[in-house]
């Protein structure tokens, strides 16, 4: 998700995995069905290519959006949707959202985000 511009925090990871376990209706070995600190520590040990880092704000030069940047971003979103068999999201009007930069928190303050070790920071 981070490659798509949506940073993943420890809490987001645990929440998503908990929902997946519940959705699959399989045996749930976790206390009260909730993944704990030990699961997260083991997950990070199993995935040494990941690390938790404090996200960095974009510099003004990286934050400026041009027509070309927007077209490239749109192409990357389409590619991501195609690769994950999610193209129906494009045609579903209930999935259209309107937001501006004042209400879009892509860099959670005070929370570390999970990134691949070859990534310089929590931003791209």
N, C-alpha and C positions, 0 to 999 in steps of 0.2 A: 504494500500500500504506500509505503514511503516513496517509492519510485514514481508513484502517480500523484504525488503532492499531498498526501494525507499521512502525516506522521503518526506512528503507532507508539503509544506509551505502554508501560507495563499494565496499567489498568485496562486499556483497550484490548490488549492481547488476551488477558485473563478473561475478560467479559466475552470476547468473541469465541474463545475456545470453550468456555462454559456453555454458551448457547449452542455451539456445534455438538457437544456431547449430549446435551438435552434433546436436540433435534434428531439425532441418530438413534435415540431410544435404546442405547446400549447400556451395559452395566456402568454405573457411575461410582468409582472407587473413592471419590473425594468426600470429605466431611461436609455434610449438609449439601452435597452437590456443588460445592464451591471450591475452585482450585486455590491452593494456598501458596505461601512463600516458598515452600520446598519444591513444588511443581515448577514455579518460575525459575528457581535456581538450577534445577535439573535441566529445564528447557535451554537455558543459556549455556550450560555445560555441553549439552548435545549439539548446540549450534555455535561453535567458536567463531564463526564468521560474523556474528552479531555482537554489538556492544551497545550499551546505553550511554547516550551523550546528551548534554544540554544543547538544545537547538540554538542556532545563531540567527539573528535577524539579517535579512537581506540588505546588502548595501543599496544605495539609491540607484547606482548604475545597473545592478542586477534586477532591481525591482521595477524598472521602467519597462512598460509593455509597448511593443511595436506591432504593427499589422502582421509582420512576418513571424514574430514570436507567438502571436495568438494563433496563426494558422498552423504553426508547428505543434503547439500545445493541443489544438483540436485534433490534429492527425494522430498524436500520441494517445489521446483519449479513445479515439475510434479504434486504433490498433489494440489497445488494452481490452476494450469491450469485445472485439472480434476474437482475440486470443482466449478470452475467458467465457466465450459463448453467452455474452450479455447484451447483444445488439438490440434485443427487444426493449431495453431501457430507453433507447433513442425514440421509439415510436409510442411510448406510453406517456400521455400528457399529464398523468398524475405525478410523474417524476420530475416535472419542471419546477425549478425553484428560482426565486429571485432573491439575491443577496448583494450587499455591497461590502466594501472593505471594512466598514465599521463593525460588522457582525460576523465576520469570517475569521475564526481563530484557527489558523493552520499551524501556528507555532505556539503550543501550549506553554504559558509562562510557568516557570518553576518546576516543570516536569521534564524528566529525561525521555528521549525518544529512542527507539531501537533502530539502528542503522547497520548496514554492512560495513565491515572494517575498511573497505576500500573507499568509503564515502568520507569526505572531509568533515562534514557537519550534519546537523539535522535538516539542513536545507540542501537543495540541489543546485 
